Each structure stands twice: as C-alpha cells, then as structure tokens.
Amino acid sequence: MSSTACVFCDLLTGDGEVAWVARRAEAPAFLPFAEDRLSPAHTLVVPHQHAVGIHDVSAQSLQATVLLAQEFARAMSETLGAPGANILNASGPHSGQSVPHLHLHVVPRWEDDGLDTWPSTISRHPLERDWLTAVRTGLADRS
C-alpha cells in the first residue's frame, strides 16, 4: 500500500505531525487530535505493519499492538490514577472504522467520569439458525 493511501502509514514513516507516547519496534502509540479524544490521555496504538483490521493483521503485529495497549493502560493506572480502561477497536467495512489501518483506542477511565463507551443499541442483522455450528466448524478448520 502506498503511503498516500493510509494516514497512519504516513505518520509511521514521519510524514505528518503527531504526539508520540511510545515507540516500539512493532507498534507505536500516539495521541489523537485533542478534539477527537474521548478522555484525557486517550491514546491510539497501531502496528507498524499495514493491516486494515483484526481480520488481516499478522499474529506478531497483533500481539505487539495488544501488549503495548496493555502496557499503556497499566501506566495510566499507575501514573494518572485511572483504575479502568476501555480498549476500543472497529475493524473492516460497516464497523464504523474511521481509518483503514488497525488501531486500538486506549481510553483511561475514572469513577463517574461521564463517558459511556458501551453500545446503546443492538444489531438487528438476522442469522441462520445453525450459525453457531458454522462458526465452530470454521474455527476447527483453522486449528
């Protein structure tokens, strides 16, 4: 993918202004624009590998991304007194994904902070009666 097609890839290659929180070999963390932050210290963690989402990221890049999200959540708890964290992700078409590059939002949480990140609606998409069997079969085929 060319760097002009992905804003996060551009940032990773040094094109654009960003406030880096941490830079690791396989995944960095940076602050979203102030007007886009869901809470103070809201941070994005992305893999260096370009992957649109959870469906196509390599296991190694996913692991590095999740581990940095965990590291950051722990650091926010220890240094900012945020006892909770929401880890948010939208992957692929129809998920609400804003940038087509895998990213985890690490959102620090405090008691009575006023933020509600849990969905307030449910999907109305119908599934076939045997959907669970089909998913289990699909998982078994991958192992």
VOBATI-932933 format. One record per atom (N, C-alpha, C, O): x, y, z; residue in three letters. Coordinates in steps of 0.001 Angstrom, whole numbers, plus 500000, padded with zeros to 6 digits. Example, Ala and Ser with C-alpha at 12.3 -4.5 7.8 and 13.67 -1.06 7.14 Angstrom:
2
513190494310507800Ala 512300495500507800Ala 513200496700507800Ala 514236496681508465Ala 512850497750507080Ser 513670498940507140Ser 512900500030507870Ser 513409501138508039Ser 
***
This chain:
143
500841498830500000Met 500000500000500000Met 500884501228500000Met 501853501296500756Met 500568502185499176Ser 501361503406499153Ser 501038504249500367Ser 499933504197500907Ser 502019505025500786Ser 501821505802501997Ser 500719506844501836Ser 500111507250502826Ser 500449507282500611Thr 499410508280500419Thr 498015507708500646Thr 497054508465500781Thr 497890506392500690Ala 496583505771500870Ala 496223505567502344Ala 495080505226502646Ala 497166505766503267Cys 496882505495504673Cys 497525506568505557Cys 498747506711505591Cys 496689507309506262Val 497187508389507112Val 498088507849508227Val 499076508493508579Val 497767506690508782Phe 498613506139509844Phe 499956505676509294Phe 500982505858509949Phe 499970505084508108Cys 501252504708507491Cys 502099505951507252Cys 503316505922507439Cys 501456507047506836Asp 502182508304506654Asp 502821508748507965Asp 503990509132507988Asp 502065508696509047Leu 502607509091510346Leu 503773508193510751Leu 504772508669511290Leu 503643506898510489Leu 504686505941510867Leu 505984506162510100Leu 507063505821510585Leu 505879506731508905Thr 507081506996508117Thr 507578508430508287Thr 508486508866507580Thr 506975509162509229Gly 507460510500509546Gly 506787511616508794Gly 507219512765508889Gly 505738511317508045Asp 505035512347507287Asp 503818512806508083Asp 502801512115508129Asp 503927513955508697Gly 502815514493509477Gly 503198514696510926Gly 504114514057511445Gly 502488515587511559Glu 502724515906512965Glu 501904514984513852Glu 500714514772513619Glu 502556514439514870Val 501868513577515816Val 502608513629517149Val 503829513778517182Val 501873513507518230Ala 502470513467519566Ala 502653511998519950Ala 501700511334520357Ala 503873511500519821Trp 504178510101520139Trp 504185509909521649Trp 504754510719522381Trp 503565508860522102Val 503570508491523513Val 504637507440523756Val 505361507498524750Val 504731506481522850Ala 505725505407522936Ala 506011504907521535Ala 505135504912520671Ala 507246504473521314Arg 507609503895520023Arg 508305502579520292Arg 509367502538520913Arg 507701501515519824Arg 508266500180519973Arg 508605499659518575Arg 508164500225517574Arg 509373498601518511Ala 509822498062517225Ala 508659497720516302Ala 508745497941515094Ala 507576497186516853Glu 506480496741516002Glu 505188497524516165Glu 504263497356515371Glu 505107498381517186Ala 503874499136517408Ala 504162500394518212Ala 504754500314519288Ala 503757501549517712Pro 503866502778518495Pro 502500503190519052Pro 501465502635518682Pro 502529504175519947Ala 501309504761520496Ala 501428506270520347Ala 502498506842520554Ala 500315506911519985Phe 500312508354519833Phe 498949508918520229Phe 497953508198520305Phe 498938510212520475Leu 497701510881520872Leu 496887511266519645Leu 497435511773518666Leu 495574511026519696Pro 494735511583518636Pro 494658513099518816Pro 495066513627519850Pro 494142513783517821Phe 493961515225517959Phe 493123515499519202Phe 492232514717519534Phe 493396516588519883Ala 492712516916521139Ala 491189516890520985Ala 490486516418521878Ala 490685517387519877Glu 489228517431519687Glu 488607516041519455Glu 487387515889519506Glu 489449515036519203Asp 488964513671518983Asp 489132512762520200Asp 488723511602520159Asp 489721513265521269Arg 489963512433522458Arg 488680512213523244Arg 487917513144523503Arg 488465510957523614Leu 487283510600524396Leu 487467510897525871Leu 486489511057526601Leu 488710510971526313Ser 489019511331527692Ser 490467511807527712Ser 491207511593526752Ser 490871512450528803Pro 492270512860528897Pro 493180511634528760Pro 492901510588529346Pro 494227511755528017Ala 495226510713527789Ala 494753509597526851Ala 495453508597526697Ala 493585509745526225His 493140508796525193His 494281508653524187His 494791509648523672His 494673507422523915Thr 495830507138523071Thr 495472506097522025Thr 494639505225522268Thr 496099506189520866Leu 495945505191519806Leu 497197504333519745Leu 498315504845519808Leu 497006503031519622Val 498118502093519451Val 497906501412518109Val 496832500873517845Val 498929501435517260Val 498827500884515907Val 500025499989515612Val 501109500219516147Val 499849498978514774Pro 501017498204514356Pro 501759498937513242Pro 501150499689512481Pro 503060498723513146His 503810499254512008His 503341498589510721His 503278499234509674His 503013497310510794Gln 502514496588509627Gln 501177497190509216Gln 500296497382510054Gln 501024497488507926His 499717497953507484His 498776496762507416His 499037495781506720His 497688496866508143Ala 496598495896508099Ala 495339496715508320Ala 495317497606509169Ala 494306496423507574Val 493075497190507722Val 492467496963509094Val 491996497906509730Val 492475495723509551Gly 491850495444510837Gly 492244494103511394Gly 493238493505510980Gly 491464493640512329Ile 491721492394513042Ile 491729491194512098Ile 492373490185512383Ile 491028491297510992His 490901490181510060His 492184489886509291His 492435488736508931His 493000490909509035Asp 494154490688508165Asp 495506491011508802Asp 496528490940508118Asp 495544491356510060Val 496810491649510724Val 497530490337511057Val 496890489329511357Val 498842490359511003Ser 499608489165511380Ser 499527488964512889Ser 499315489913513643Ser 499699487727513315Ala 499651487416514747Ala 500728488196515498Ala 500483488680516603Ala 501898488321514917Gln 503006489028515564Gln 502682490512515753Gln 502922491065516827Gln 502143491158514721Ser 501796492578514841Ser 500640492787515799Ser 500634493752516564Ser 499662491893515767Leu 498531491995516695Leu 499010491861518134Leu 498595492624519007Leu 499881490891518376Gln 500401490691519719Gln 501146491940520204Gln 500943492380521336Gln 501996492504519364Ala 502751493696519746Ala 501816494868520044Ala 502057495636520975Ala 500761495001519260Thr 499807496092519438Thr 499028495929520734Thr 498873496888521491Thr 498539494726520995Val 497772494477522215Val 498655494621523454Val 498220495166524468Val 499881494138523372Leu 500776494247524527Leu 501114495704524842Leu 501222496071526012Leu 501282496538523815Leu 501537497953524075Leu 500287498620524652Leu 500398499488525518Leu 499107498229524184Ala 497867498765524769Ala 497792498403526250Ala 497414499235527074Ala 498147497177526587Gln 498155496752527988Gln 499179497555528789Gln 498892498015529894Gln 500363497718528227Glu 501424498480528898Glu 500965499920529160Glu 501208500471530234Glu 500318500504528196Phe 499859501876528362Phe 498733501956529390Phe 498719502871530213Phe 497786501013529358Ala 496693501007530344Ala 497262500895531757Ala 496794501574532672Ala 498260500051531936Arg 498887499919533256Arg 499576501212533668Arg 499472501634534819Arg 500273501836532738Ala 500971503085533042Ala 499977504190533405Ala 500248504993534297Ala 498838504239532728Met 497823505245533057Met 497251505006534444Met 496961505953535176Met 497092503752534801Ser 496594503438536138Ser 497590503886537204Ser 497217504507538199Ser 498856503562536980Glu 499899503866537959Glu 500216505354538049Glu 500439505868539145Glu 500239506052536918Thr 500680507448536936Thr 499554508463536979Thr 499733509562537503Thr 498387508109536431Leu 497272509053536357Leu 496132508702537309Leu 495172509460537450Leu 496249507549537957Gly 495194507119538860Gly 493920506688538149Gly 492836506747538728Gly 494044506254536892Ala 492887505772536123Ala 492739504275536384Ala 493477503477535806Ala 491801503882537240Pro 491699502472537607Pro 491129501583536507Pro 491237500359536581Pro 490526502188535490Gly 489945501401534407Gly 490419501900533059Gly 490988502985532941Gly 490173501087532044Ala 490498501480530671Ala 489534500781529733Ala 489181499619529935Ala 489113501499528708Asn 488389500885527605Asn 489377500718526466Asn 490118501643526134Asn 489386499531525867Ile 490182499266524678Ile 489166499097523557Ile 488408498127523539Ile 489150500039522627Leu 488144500062521579Leu 488780499806520216Leu 489897500245519942Leu 488048499090519369Asn 488503498809518016Asn 487305498622517113Asn 486303498027517509Asn 487408499126515914Ala 486437498849514854Ala 487256498343513673Ala 488219498993513268Ala 486887497194513118Ser 487665496587512042Ser 486811496264510834Ser 485845495506510922Ser 487173496843509718Gly 486553496491508453Gly 485280497257508128Gly 484784498059508920Gly 484771496979506932Pro 483567497668506449Pro 482393497487507415Pro 482241496435508037Pro 481590498501507525His 480352498509508308His 480585498424509816His 479655498130510567His 481815498679510267Ser 482113498620511703Ser 482228500005512323Ser 482314500137513544Ser 482231501031511489Gly 482447502382511993Gly 483914502756512055Gly 484271503763512668Gly 484773501955511426Gln 486214502222511433Gln 486491503539510713Gln 486050503733509580Gln 487223504446511370Ser 487473505772510808Ser 488719505835509935Ser 488759506614508982Ser 489731505038510236Val 490967504993509452Val 491217503529509110Val 491260502691510011Val 491383503202507829Pro 491557501797507444Pro 492968501263507735Pro 493668500797506835Pro 493358501341508990His 494619500781509489His 494289500343510917His 493779501139511706His 494573499102511250Leu 494254498605512583Leu 494738499579513651Leu 495887500019513628Leu 493872499904514567His 494263500744515703His 493372500441516896His 492177500178516767His 494000500490518055Leu 493294500306519314Leu 493255501646520027Leu 494276502321520161Leu 492079502021520477His 491927503217521305His 492087502754522752His 491348501883523211His 493028503322523454Val 493189503047524881Val 492666504284525601Val 493268505357525549Val 491530504107526274Val 490834505236526888Val 490841505049528407Val 490167504161528927Val 491607505891529120Pro 491623505769530577Pro 490270506142531159Pro 489572507010530635Pro 489907505471532258Arg 488602505700532878Arg 488733505916534375Arg 489556505294535047Arg 487902506812534874Trp 487818507119536286Trp 486371506989536720Trp 485466507098535893Trp 486141506760537987Glu 484779506667538511Glu 484015507956538198Glu 484532509061538370Glu 482795507791537742Asp 481902508920537453Asp 482512509947536490Asp 482298511149536644Asp 483280509463535490Asp 483892510406534548Asp 482929510871533455Asp 483271511756532670Asp 481729510287533395Gly 480713510755532467Gly 480768510161531074Gly 479893510437530253Gly 481770509356530791Leu 481904508760529454Leu 481166507436529398Leu 481282506616530309Leu 480410507225528338Asp 479734505948528120Asp 480223505385526801Asp 479850505883525738Asp 481051504357526852Thr 481584503766525620Thr 480911502456525262Thr 481222501865524228Thr 479990501990526100Trp 479313500729525803Trp 478196500993524797Trp 477491501995524912Trp 478023500099523802Pro 476957500328522811Pro 475589500477523478Pro 475269499784524444Pro 474802501391522941Ser 473470501623523498Ser 472381501010522617Ser 471196501086522942Ser 472784500409521514Thr 471837499744520620Thr 472361498346520311Thr 473499498017520646Thr 471530497525519673Ile 471966496184519272Ile 471731495998517780Ile 470879496658517186Ile 472494495099517188Ser 472351494784515768Ser 471029494065515523Ser 470610493213516307Ser 470397494419514442Arg 469168493755514031Arg 469420492758512900Arg 468471492225512326Arg 470684492503512575His 471010491602511473His 470609490166511825His 471041489643512852His 469793489527510993Pro 469370488153511284Pro 470453487150510899Pro 471194487365509939Pro 470540486066511642Leu 471471484973511333Leu 470672483699511116Leu 469552483546511604Leu 471285482789510368Glu 470663481479510164Glu 470635480742511493Glu 471434481028512384Glu 469739479818511622Arg 469560479064512861Arg 470832478323513281Arg 471114478219514475Arg 471603477807512319Asp 472789476998512636Asp 474090477814512605Asp 475157477266512327Asp 474005479104512887Trp 475183479961512823Trp 476291479522513772Trp 477467479597513417Trp 475942479067514961Leu 476947478671515940Leu 477723477449515462Leu 478940477386515634Leu 477048476497514873Thr 477710475307514321Thr 478660475720513199Thr 479783475222513117Thr 478212476625512341Ala 479057477075511235Ala 480318477768511744Ala 481404477540511212Ala 480187478605512759Val 481351479300513316Val 482296478301513980Val 483510478377513794Val 481755477384514739Arg 482602476364515380Arg 483357475545514335Arg 484534475237514524Arg 482695475191513240Thr 483343474451512157Thr 484457475285511532Thr 485544474780511251Thr 484168476576511319Gly 485177477455510767Gly 486392477583511667Gly 487521477646511181Gly 486173477624512972Leu 487295477676513916Leu 488084476385513901Leu 489315476408513920Leu 487389475259513868Ala 488061473953513848Ala 488901473788512595Ala 489973473185512643Ala 488426474320511469Asp 489162474231510203Asp 490460475030510261Asp 491391474734509511Asp 490544476026511125Arg 491738476876511231Arg 492792476307512169Arg 493952476716512116Arg 492405475372513025Ser 493375474876514008Ser 494195473723513486Ser 495052473202514200Ser 
***
